[in-house]
Amino acid sequence: MKIIISSIAIILFSISQNNDKEVYICVSSTATKYHLTKTCKGLDECTHTIKKVTLKQANELGYKNLCGWEKKFN
Ligand SMILES: [Zn+2]
């Protein structure tokens, strides 16, 4: 039982950590993807403001997916 509780704690901890992860978004009405690095190729195409937000904020703003360039390496 103790093992189950600690596993749940670890899972919850990793989820919250994941949400606090900082990502980069291109502030544009057509952008739907977030980026892990500011130097990402995908952000080169961004002609708008690049903003640093947490993954949670990015998801709330409608940036649900990791960009195609970075997906290849993860
Ligand atoms: Zn990217």
PDB file of the backbone (N, CA, C, O) and the ligand in Angstrom, with CONECT records:
HET     ZN  A 101       1
ATOM      1  N   MET A   1       0.837  -1.220   0.000  1.00  0.00           N
ATOM      2  CA  MET A   1       0.000   0.000   0.000  1.00  0.00           C
ATOM      3  C   MET A   1       0.861   1.255   0.000  1.00  0.00           C
ATOM      4  O   MET A   1       0.586   2.232  -0.696  1.00  0.00           O
ATOM      5  N   LYS A   2       1.912   1.189   0.807  1.00  0.00           N
ATOM      6  CA  LYS A   2       2.817   2.336   0.894  1.00  0.00           C
ATOM      7  C   LYS A   2       3.468   2.624  -0.467  1.00  0.00           C
ATOM      8  O   LYS A   2       3.682   3.774  -0.851  1.00  0.00           O
ATOM      9  N   ILE A   3       3.767   1.544  -1.168  1.00  0.00           N
ATOM     10  CA  ILE A   3       4.399   1.686  -2.497  1.00  0.00           C
ATOM     11  C   ILE A   3       3.439   2.386  -3.460  1.00  0.00           C
ATOM     12  O   ILE A   3       3.847   3.253  -4.233  1.00  0.00           O
ATOM     13  N   ILE A   4       2.159   2.002  -3.406  1.00  0.00           N
ATOM     14  CA  ILE A   4       1.159   2.611  -4.296  1.00  0.00           C
ATOM     15  C   ILE A   4       1.053   4.114  -4.021  1.00  0.00           C
ATOM     16  O   ILE A   4       1.042   4.923  -4.948  1.00  0.00           O
ATOM     17  N   ILE A   5       0.977   4.470  -2.755  1.00  0.00           N
ATOM     18  CA  ILE A   5       0.857   5.888  -2.391  1.00  0.00           C
ATOM     19  C   ILE A   5       2.078   6.680  -2.884  1.00  0.00           C
ATOM     20  O   ILE A   5       1.933   7.766  -3.444  1.00  0.00           O
ATOM     21  N   SER A   6       3.256   6.135  -2.675  1.00  0.00           N
ATOM     22  CA  SER A   6       4.439   6.867  -3.121  1.00  0.00           C
ATOM     23  C   SER A   6       4.526   6.940  -4.647  1.00  0.00           C
ATOM     24  O   SER A   6       5.036   7.919  -5.192  1.00  0.00           O
ATOM     25  N   SER A   7       4.032   5.910  -5.338  1.00  0.00           N
ATOM     26  CA  SER A   7       4.012   5.963  -6.808  1.00  0.00           C
ATOM     27  C   SER A   7       3.100   7.077  -7.283  1.00  0.00           C
ATOM     28  O   SER A   7       3.440   7.826  -8.200  1.00  0.00           O
ATOM     29  N   ILE A   8       1.923   7.184  -6.646  1.00  0.00           N
ATOM     30  CA  ILE A   8       0.970   8.234  -7.014  1.00  0.00           C
ATOM     31  C   ILE A   8       1.602   9.607  -6.774  1.00  0.00           C
ATOM     32  O   ILE A   8       1.483  10.512  -7.600  1.00  0.00           O
ATOM     33  N   ALA A   9       2.274   9.745  -5.633  1.00  0.00           N
ATOM     34  CA  ALA A   9       2.931  11.009  -5.301  1.00  0.00           C
ATOM     35  C   ALA A   9       3.967  11.377  -6.360  1.00  0.00           C
ATOM     36  O   ALA A   9       4.079  12.535  -6.762  1.00  0.00           O
ATOM     37  N   ILE A  10       4.715  10.378  -6.798  1.00  0.00           N
ATOM     38  CA  ILE A  10       5.739  10.625  -7.828  1.00  0.00           C
ATOM     39  C   ILE A  10       5.085  11.043  -9.148  1.00  0.00           C
ATOM     40  O   ILE A  10       5.559  11.958  -9.822  1.00  0.00           O
ATOM     41  N   ILE A  11       3.998  10.368  -9.507  1.00  0.00           N
ATOM     42  CA  ILE A  11       3.290  10.702 -10.746  1.00  0.00           C
ATOM     43  C   ILE A  11       2.753  12.132 -10.684  1.00  0.00           C
ATOM     44  O   ILE A  11       2.935  12.909 -11.621  1.00  0.00           O
ATOM     45  N   LEU A  12       2.091  12.474  -9.575  1.00  0.00           N
ATOM     46  CA  LEU A  12       1.534  13.812  -9.417  1.00  0.00           C
ATOM     47  C   LEU A  12       2.636  14.866  -9.447  1.00  0.00           C
ATOM     48  O   LEU A  12       2.480  15.938 -10.031  1.00  0.00           O
ATOM     49  N   PHE A  13       3.742  14.537  -8.810  1.00  0.00           N
ATOM     50  CA  PHE A  13       4.876  15.456  -8.771  1.00  0.00           C
ATOM     51  C   PHE A  13       5.416  15.688 -10.182  1.00  0.00           C
ATOM     52  O   PHE A  13       5.703  16.824 -10.558  1.00  0.00           O
ATOM     53  N   SER A  14       5.555  14.621 -10.958  1.00  0.00           N
ATOM     54  CA  SER A  14       6.099  14.780 -12.307  1.00  0.00           C
ATOM     55  C   SER A  14       5.132  15.524 -13.221  1.00  0.00           C
ATOM     56  O   SER A  14       5.561  16.243 -14.123  1.00  0.00           O
ATOM     57  N   ILE A  15       3.817  15.357 -12.992  1.00  0.00           N
ATOM     58  CA  ILE A  15       2.825  16.090 -13.793  1.00  0.00           C
ATOM     59  C   ILE A  15       2.938  17.594 -13.511  1.00  0.00           C
ATOM     60  O   ILE A  15       2.971  18.410 -14.432  1.00  0.00           O
ATOM     61  N   SER A  16       2.997  17.940 -12.228  1.00  0.00           N
ATOM     62  CA  SER A  16       3.073  19.355 -11.882  1.00  0.00           C
ATOM     63  C   SER A  16       4.385  19.964 -12.368  1.00  0.00           C
ATOM     64  O   SER A  16       4.430  21.124 -12.775  1.00  0.00           O
ATOM     65  N   GLN A  17       5.432  19.181 -12.320  1.00  0.00           N
ATOM     66  CA  GLN A  17       6.720  19.655 -12.822  1.00  0.00           C
ATOM     67  C   GLN A  17       6.643  19.913 -14.317  1.00  0.00           C
ATOM     68  O   GLN A  17       7.161  20.907 -14.825  1.00  0.00           O
ATOM     69  N   ASN A  18       5.994  19.005 -14.996  1.00  0.00           N
ATOM     70  CA  ASN A  18       5.830  19.111 -16.434  1.00  0.00           C
ATOM     71  C   ASN A  18       5.070  20.376 -16.810  1.00  0.00           C
ATOM     72  O   ASN A  18       5.407  21.039 -17.791  1.00  0.00           O
ATOM     73  N   ASN A  19       4.051  20.706 -16.035  1.00  0.00           N
ATOM     74  CA  ASN A  19       3.252  21.893 -16.304  1.00  0.00           C
ATOM     75  C   ASN A  19       4.024  23.187 -16.047  1.00  0.00           C
ATOM     76  O   ASN A  19       3.737  24.223 -16.648  1.00  0.00           O
ATOM     77  N   ASP A  20       4.998  23.113 -15.155  1.00  0.00           N
ATOM     78  CA  ASP A  20       5.784  24.298 -14.829  1.00  0.00           C
ATOM     79  C   ASP A  20       6.959  24.489 -15.781  1.00  0.00           C
ATOM     80  O   ASP A  20       7.677  25.487 -15.718  1.00  0.00           O
ATOM     81  N   LYS A  21       7.134  23.525 -16.650  1.00  0.00           N
ATOM     82  CA  LYS A  21       8.227  23.601 -17.614  1.00  0.00           C
ATOM     83  C   LYS A  21       8.056  24.842 -18.493  1.00  0.00           C
ATOM     84  O   LYS A  21       6.944  25.159 -18.917  1.00  0.00           O
ATOM     85  N   GLU A  22       9.140  25.527 -18.759  1.00  0.00           N
ATOM     86  CA  GLU A  22       9.039  26.740 -19.559  1.00  0.00           C
ATOM     87  C   GLU A  22       9.194  26.430 -21.046  1.00  0.00           C
ATOM     88  O   GLU A  22      10.091  25.699 -21.466  1.00  0.00           O
ATOM     89  N   VAL A  23       8.305  27.003 -21.806  1.00  0.00           N
ATOM     90  CA  VAL A  23       8.307  26.793 -23.250  1.00  0.00           C
ATOM     91  C   VAL A  23       8.189  28.157 -23.947  1.00  0.00           C
ATOM     92  O   VAL A  23       7.911  29.170 -23.305  1.00  0.00           O
ATOM     93  N   TYR A  24       8.397  28.166 -25.232  1.00  0.00           N
ATOM     94  CA  TYR A  24       8.304  29.400 -26.003  1.00  0.00           C
ATOM     95  C   TYR A  24       7.148  29.310 -26.983  1.00  0.00           C
ATOM     96  O   TYR A  24       6.932  28.283 -27.627  1.00  0.00           O
ATOM     97  N   ILE A  25       6.416  30.401 -27.080  1.00  0.00           N
ATOM     98  CA  ILE A  25       5.304  30.430 -28.037  1.00  0.00           C
ATOM     99  C   ILE A  25       5.441  31.664 -28.926  1.00  0.00           C
ATOM    100  O   ILE A  25       5.985  32.692 -28.521  1.00  0.00           O
ATOM    101  N   CYS A  26       4.937  31.533 -30.131  1.00  0.00           N
ATOM    102  CA  CYS A  26       4.860  32.666 -31.044  1.00  0.00           C
ATOM    103  C   CYS A  26       3.464  33.259 -30.862  1.00  0.00           C
ATOM    104  O   CYS A  26       2.458  32.601 -31.126  1.00  0.00           O
ATOM    105  N   VAL A  27       3.419  34.507 -30.409  1.00  0.00           N
ATOM    106  CA  VAL A  27       2.124  35.129 -30.137  1.00  0.00           C
ATOM    107  C   VAL A  27       1.472  35.537 -31.460  1.00  0.00           C
ATOM    108  O   VAL A  27       1.628  36.660 -31.940  1.00  0.00           O
ATOM    109  N   SER A  28       0.746  34.590 -32.022  1.00  0.00           N
ATOM    110  CA  SER A  28       0.063  34.800 -33.290  1.00  0.00           C
ATOM    111  C   SER A  28      -1.241  34.027 -33.255  1.00  0.00           C
ATOM    112  O   SER A  28      -1.312  32.962 -32.641  1.00  0.00           O
ATOM    113  N   SER A  29      -2.264  34.543 -33.898  1.00  0.00           N
ATOM    114  CA  SER A  29      -3.563  33.871 -33.871  1.00  0.00           C
ATOM    115  C   SER A  29      -3.541  32.548 -34.624  1.00  0.00           C
ATOM    116  O   SER A  29      -4.417  31.707 -34.421  1.00  0.00           O
ATOM    117  N   THR A  30      -2.568  32.355 -35.477  1.00  0.00           N
ATOM    118  CA  THR A  30      -2.502  31.117 -36.250  1.00  0.00           C
ATOM    119  C   THR A  30      -1.576  30.072 -35.627  1.00  0.00           C
ATOM    120  O   THR A  30      -1.595  28.908 -36.028  1.00  0.00           O
ATOM    121  N   ALA A  31      -0.768  30.481 -34.653  1.00  0.00           N
ATOM    122  CA  ALA A  31       0.171  29.542 -34.029  1.00  0.00           C
ATOM    123  C   ALA A  31      -0.554  28.616 -33.061  1.00  0.00           C
ATOM    124  O   ALA A  31      -1.388  29.063 -32.273  1.00  0.00           O
ATOM    125  N   THR A  32      -0.237  27.332 -33.122  1.00  0.00           N
ATOM    126  CA  THR A  32      -0.885  26.357 -32.243  1.00  0.00           C
ATOM    127  C   THR A  32       0.134  25.477 -31.528  1.00  0.00           C
ATOM    128  O   THR A  32      -0.231  24.577 -30.771  1.00  0.00           O
ATOM    129  N   LYS A  33       1.404  25.743 -31.774  1.00  0.00           N
ATOM    130  CA  LYS A  33       2.427  24.872 -31.203  1.00  0.00           C
ATOM    131  C   LYS A  33       3.393  25.628 -30.307  1.00  0.00           C
ATOM    132  O   LYS A  33       3.657  26.815 -30.499  1.00  0.00           O
ATOM    133  N   TYR A  34       3.911  24.908 -29.325  1.00  0.00           N
ATOM    134  CA  TYR A  34       4.890  25.509 -28.433  1.00  0.00           C
ATOM    135  C   TYR A  34       6.269  24.938 -28.732  1.00  0.00           C
ATOM    136  O   TYR A  34       6.401  23.900 -29.380  1.00  0.00           O
ATOM    137  N   HIS A  35       7.280  25.624 -28.255  1.00  0.00           N
ATOM    138  CA  HIS A  35       8.666  25.240 -28.535  1.00  0.00           C
ATOM    139  C   HIS A  35       9.463  25.102 -27.249  1.00  0.00           C
ATOM    140  O   HIS A  35       9.213  25.806 -26.270  1.00  0.00           O
ATOM    141  N   LEU A  36      10.418  24.191 -27.260  1.00  0.00           N
ATOM    142  CA  LEU A  36      11.245  23.956 -26.072  1.00  0.00           C
ATOM    143  C   LEU A  36      12.426  24.913 -25.999  1.00  0.00           C
ATOM    144  O   LEU A  36      12.902  25.241 -24.913  1.00  0.00           O
ATOM    145  N   THR A  37      12.888  25.354 -27.144  1.00  0.00           N
ATOM    146  CA  THR A  37      14.019  26.279 -27.164  1.00  0.00           C
ATOM    147  C   THR A  37      13.686  27.516 -27.990  1.00  0.00           C
ATOM    148  O   THR A  37      12.897  27.468 -28.934  1.00  0.00           O
ATOM    149  N   LYS A  38      14.312  28.623 -27.603  1.00  0.00           N
ATOM    150  CA  LYS A  38      14.058  29.888 -28.281  1.00  0.00           C
ATOM    151  C   LYS A  38      14.713  29.924 -29.656  1.00  0.00           C
ATOM    152  O   LYS A  38      14.332  30.711 -30.523  1.00  0.00           O
ATOM    153  N   THR A  39      15.705  29.058 -29.839  1.00  0.00           N
ATOM    154  CA  THR A  39      16.451  29.041 -31.097  1.00  0.00           C
ATOM    155  C   THR A  39      15.886  28.019 -32.086  1.00  0.00           C
ATOM    156  O   THR A  39      16.497  27.738 -33.117  1.00  0.00           O
ATOM    157  N   CYS A  40      14.724  27.473 -31.763  1.00  0.00           N
ATOM    158  CA  CYS A  40      14.102  26.456 -32.611  1.00  0.00           C
ATOM    159  C   CYS A  40      13.840  26.982 -34.025  1.00  0.00           C
ATOM    160  O   CYS A  40      13.488  28.147 -34.212  1.00  0.00           O
ATOM    161  N   LYS A  41      14.015  26.113 -35.001  1.00  0.00           N
ATOM    162  CA  LYS A  41      13.777  26.454 -36.412  1.00  0.00           C
ATOM    163  C   LYS A  41      12.333  26.911 -36.633  1.00  0.00           C
ATOM    164  O   LYS A  41      12.065  27.791 -37.451  1.00  0.00           O
ATOM    165  N   GLY A  42      11.425  26.305 -35.899  1.00  0.00           N
ATOM    166  CA  GLY A  42      10.023  26.644 -36.037  1.00  0.00           C
ATOM    167  C   GLY A  42       9.745  28.086 -35.654  1.00  0.00           C
ATOM    168  O   GLY A  42       8.837  28.715 -36.198  1.00  0.00           O
ATOM    169  N   LEU A  43      10.524  28.608 -34.721  1.00  0.00           N
ATOM    170  CA  LEU A  43      10.332  29.986 -34.275  1.00  0.00           C
ATOM    171  C   LEU A  43      10.954  30.991 -35.246  1.00  0.00           C
ATOM    172  O   LEU A  43      10.641  32.181 -35.196  1.00  0.00           O
ATOM    173  N   ASP A  44      11.826  30.518 -36.119  1.00  0.00           N
ATOM    174  CA  ASP A  44      12.412  31.393 -37.144  1.00  0.00           C
ATOM    175  C   ASP A  44      11.320  31.983 -38.028  1.00  0.00           C
ATOM    176  O   ASP A  44      11.433  33.098 -38.538  1.00  0.00           O
ATOM    177  N   GLU A  45      10.258  31.193 -38.190  1.00  0.00           N
ATOM    178  CA  GLU A  45       9.156  31.610 -39.054  1.00  0.00           C
ATOM    179  C   GLU A  45       8.207  32.574 -38.353  1.00  0.00           C
ATOM    180  O   GLU A  45       7.308  33.140 -38.977  1.00  0.00           O
ATOM    181  N   CYS A  46       8.412  32.755 -37.062  1.00  0.00           N
ATOM    182  CA  CYS A  46       7.525  33.629 -36.285  1.00  0.00           C
ATOM    183  C   CYS A  46       7.854  35.096 -36.550  1.00  0.00           C
ATOM    184  O   CYS A  46       8.970  35.553 -36.302  1.00  0.00           O
ATOM    185  N   THR A  47       6.871  35.814 -37.052  1.00  0.00           N
ATOM    186  CA  THR A  47       7.075  37.239 -37.328  1.00  0.00           C
ATOM    187  C   THR A  47       6.466  38.084 -36.216  1.00  0.00           C
ATOM    188  O   THR A  47       6.507  39.314 -36.256  1.00  0.00           O
ATOM    189  N   HIS A  48       5.898  37.398 -35.219  1.00  0.00           N
ATOM    190  CA  HIS A  48       5.270  38.081 -34.091  1.00  0.00           C
ATOM    191  C   HIS A  48       6.185  37.989 -32.868  1.00  0.00           C
ATOM    192  O   HIS A  48       7.342  37.582 -32.970  1.00  0.00           O
ATOM    193  N   THR A  49       5.654  38.368 -31.737  1.00  0.00           N
ATOM    194  CA  THR A  49       6.424  38.328 -30.501  1.00  0.00           C
ATOM    195  C   THR A  49       6.612  36.888 -30.022  1.00  0.00           C
ATOM    196  O   THR A  49       5.671  36.096 -30.048  1.00  0.00           O
ATOM    197  N   ILE A  50       7.818  36.553 -29.587  1.00  0.00           N
ATOM    198  CA  ILE A  50       8.067  35.253 -28.977  1.00  0.00           C
ATOM    199  C   ILE A  50       7.996  35.431 -27.469  1.00  0.00           C
ATOM    200  O   ILE A  50       8.679  36.274 -26.889  1.00  0.00           O
ATOM    201  N   LYS A  51       7.157  34.618 -26.854  1.00  0.00           N
ATOM    202  CA  LYS A  51       6.911  34.769 -25.429  1.00  0.00           C
ATOM    203  C   LYS A  51       7.295  33.500 -24.677  1.00  0.00           C
ATOM    204  O   LYS A  51       7.049  32.390 -25.148  1.00  0.00           O
ATOM    205  N   LYS A  52       7.901  33.676 -23.502  1.00  0.00           N
ATOM    206  CA  LYS A  52       8.262  32.546 -22.654  1.00  0.00           C
ATOM    207  C   LYS A  52       7.144  32.343 -21.631  1.00  0.00           C
ATOM    208  O   LYS A  52       6.835  33.247 -20.855  1.00  0.00           O
ATOM    209  N   VAL A  53       6.553  31.173 -21.635  1.00  0.00           N
ATOM    210  CA  VAL A  53       5.467  30.868 -20.703  1.00  0.00           C
ATOM    211  C   VAL A  53       5.679  29.462 -20.138  1.00  0.00           C
ATOM    212  O   VAL A  53       6.552  28.729 -20.603  1.00  0.00           O
ATOM    213  N   THR A  54       4.882  29.088 -19.138  1.00  0.00           N
ATOM    214  CA  THR A  54       4.952  27.713 -18.655  1.00  0.00           C
ATOM    215  C   THR A  54       4.125  26.842 -19.605  1.00  0.00           C
ATOM    216  O   THR A  54       3.263  27.337 -20.332  1.00  0.00           O
ATOM    217  N   LEU A  55       4.402  25.555 -19.584  1.00  0.00           N
ATOM    218  CA  LEU A  55       3.668  24.634 -20.458  1.00  0.00           C
ATOM    219  C   LEU A  55       2.164  24.708 -20.174  1.00  0.00           C
ATOM    220  O   LEU A  55       1.341  24.607 -21.083  1.00  0.00           O
ATOM    221  N   LYS A  56       1.827  24.885 -18.902  1.00  0.00           N
ATOM    222  CA  LYS A  56       0.422  24.983 -18.499  1.00  0.00           C
ATOM    223  C   LYS A  56      -0.233  26.204 -19.163  1.00  0.00           C
ATOM    224  O   LYS A  56      -1.334  26.112 -19.706  1.00  0.00           O
ATOM    225  N   GLN A  57       0.452  27.331 -19.110  1.00  0.00           N
ATOM    226  CA  GLN A  57      -0.078  28.547 -19.727  1.00  0.00           C
ATOM    227  C   GLN A  57      -0.202  28.376 -21.235  1.00  0.00           C
ATOM    228  O   GLN A  57      -1.183  28.808 -21.842  1.00  0.00           O
ATOM    229  N   ALA A  58       0.808  27.738 -21.835  1.00  0.00           N
ATOM    230  CA  ALA A  58       0.783  27.508 -23.276  1.00  0.00           C
ATOM    231  C   ALA A  58      -0.451  26.694 -23.656  1.00  0.00           C
ATOM    232  O   ALA A  58      -1.142  27.015 -24.622  1.00  0.00           O
ATOM    233  N   ASN A  59      -0.724  25.629 -22.880  1.00  0.00           N
ATOM    234  CA  ASN A  59      -1.889  24.785 -23.141  1.00  0.00           C
ATOM    235  C   ASN A  59      -3.181  25.579 -23.001  1.00  0.00           C
ATOM    236  O   ASN A  59      -4.101  25.426 -23.804  1.00  0.00           O
ATOM    237  N   GLU A  60      -3.246  26.419 -21.987  1.00  0.00           N
ATOM    238  CA  GLU A  60      -4.443  27.229 -21.753  1.00  0.00           C
ATOM    239  C   GLU A  60      -4.668  28.238 -22.879  1.00  0.00           C
ATOM    240  O   GLU A  60      -5.803  28.587 -23.202  1.00  0.00           O
ATOM    241  N   LEU A  61      -3.574  28.693 -23.465  1.00  0.00           N
ATOM    242  CA  LEU A  61      -3.663  29.671 -24.556  1.00  0.00           C
ATOM    243  C   LEU A  61      -3.947  29.019 -25.909  1.00  0.00           C
ATOM    244  O   LEU A  61      -4.113  29.698 -26.922  1.00  0.00           O
ATOM    245  N   GLY A  62      -4.000  27.680 -25.900  1.00  0.00           N
ATOM    246  CA  GLY A  62      -4.334  26.961 -27.123  1.00  0.00           C
ATOM    247  C   GLY A  62      -3.143  26.356 -27.846  1.00  0.00           C
ATOM    248  O   GLY A  62      -3.284  25.827 -28.949  1.00  0.00           O
ATOM    249  N   TYR A  63      -1.976  26.432 -27.231  1.00  0.00           N
ATOM    250  CA  TYR A  63      -0.781  25.817 -27.811  1.00  0.00           C
ATOM    251  C   TYR A  63      -0.666  24.418 -27.219  1.00  0.00           C
ATOM    252  O   TYR A  63      -0.060  24.226 -26.164  1.00  0.00           O
ATOM    253  N   LYS A  64      -1.245  23.459 -27.899  1.00  0.00           N
ATOM    254  CA  LYS A  64      -1.383  22.112 -27.333  1.00  0.00           C
ATOM    255  C   LYS A  64      -0.280  21.142 -27.747  1.00  0.00           C
ATOM    256  O   LYS A  64      -0.031  20.154 -27.056  1.00  0.00           O
ATOM    257  N   ASN A  65       0.369  21.413 -28.853  1.00  0.00           N
ATOM    258  CA  ASN A  65       1.340  20.448 -29.368  1.00  0.00           C
ATOM    259  C   ASN A  65       2.753  21.002 -29.457  1.00  0.00           C
ATOM    260  O   ASN A  65       2.975  22.192 -29.680  1.00  0.00           O
ATOM    261  N   LEU A  66       3.685  20.097 -29.273  1.00  0.00           N
ATOM    262  CA  LEU A  66       5.088  20.445 -29.457  1.00  0.00           C
ATOM    263  C   LEU A  66       5.334  20.620 -30.956  1.00  0.00           C
ATOM    264  O   LEU A  66       4.775  19.889 -31.774  1.00  0.00           O
ATOM    265  N   CYS A  67       6.158  21.574 -31.301  1.00  0.00           N
ATOM    266  CA  CYS A  67       6.387  21.853 -32.721  1.00  0.00           C
ATOM    267  C   CYS A  67       7.047  20.681 -33.436  1.00  0.00           C
ATOM    268  O   CYS A  67       7.752  19.888 -32.813  1.00  0.00           O
ATOM    269  N   GLY A  68       6.826  20.572 -34.710  1.00  0.00           N
ATOM    270  CA  GLY A  68       7.291  19.462 -35.528  1.00  0.00           C
ATOM    271  C   GLY A  68       8.795  19.286 -35.514  1.00  0.00           C
ATOM    272  O   GLY A  68       9.282  18.155 -35.515  1.00  0.00           O
ATOM    273  N   TRP A  69       9.543  20.379 -35.501  1.00  0.00           N
ATOM    274  CA  TRP A  69      10.998  20.303 -35.512  1.00  0.00           C
ATOM    275  C   TRP A  69      11.522  19.600 -34.276  1.00  0.00           C
ATOM    276  O   TRP A  69      12.408  18.751 -34.369  1.00  0.00           O
ATOM    277  N   GLU A  70      10.985  19.944 -33.133  1.00  0.00           N
ATOM    278  CA  GLU A  70      11.487  19.398 -31.871  1.00  0.00           C
ATOM    279  C   GLU A  70      10.943  17.999 -31.586  1.00  0.00           C
ATOM    280  O   GLU A  70      11.559  17.228 -30.850  1.00  0.00           O
ATOM    281  N   LYS A  71       9.820  17.682 -32.155  1.00  0.00           N
ATOM    282  CA  LYS A  71       9.217  16.351 -31.992  1.00  0.00           C
ATOM    283  C   LYS A  71      10.169  15.250 -32.472  1.00  0.00           C
ATOM    284  O   LYS A  71      10.245  14.171 -31.884  1.00  0.00           O
ATOM    285  N   LYS A  72      10.880  15.547 -33.538  1.00  0.00           N
ATOM    286  CA  LYS A  72      11.794  14.577 -34.141  1.00  0.00           C
ATOM    287  C   LYS A  72      12.903  14.148 -33.192  1.00  0.00           C
ATOM    288  O   LYS A  72      13.415  13.031 -33.272  1.00  0.00           O
ATOM    289  N   PHE A  73      13.263  15.054 -32.295  1.00  0.00           N
ATOM    290  CA  PHE A  73      14.383  14.793 -31.393  1.00  0.00           C
ATOM    291  C   PHE A  73      13.945  14.356 -29.998  1.00  0.00           C
ATOM    292  O   PHE A  73      14.775  14.214 -29.101  1.00  0.00           O
ATOM    293  N   ASN A  74      12.655  14.146 -29.816  1.00  0.00           N
ATOM    294  CA  ASN A  74      12.175  13.746 -28.496  1.00  0.00           C
ATOM    295  C   ASN A  74      11.463  12.402 -28.528  1.00  0.00           C
ATOM    296  O   ASN A  74      10.999  11.924 -27.493  1.00  0.00           O
TER     297      ASN A  74
HETATM  298 ZN    ZN A 101       9.990  24.407 -32.144  1.00  0.00          ZN2+
END
